[in-house]
């Protein structure tokens, strides 16, 4: 049961999946079925909706900062470091070792 009293569909995604998919969703790179599932979850879960809005606001603010004038090599290195950290963070969310408590998901039960 969601906080607003609605029962999620059987194929509803979890709050953890929302956290893992947020960047891809904001960048409009999710395939259509996942995008629909994400939108449905966000419509029903205020906590996740707030999280996605906050991440989008941070990204927008960061994009407005002046470019540090990176070389292509340094930019590639930073992207690779980010991908590596994102993969490690995603693995921690999946196995529960990140400390993220999916309370919203548990409150549905």
ABEGO torsion letter per residue (X at the ends): XBAAGBBBBAABBBAAAAAAAAAAAAAGABBAAAAAAAAAAAAABAAAAAAAAAAAAAAAAAAABBBAGBBAAAAAAAAAAAAAAAAAAAAAAAAGAAGBBBAAAAAAX
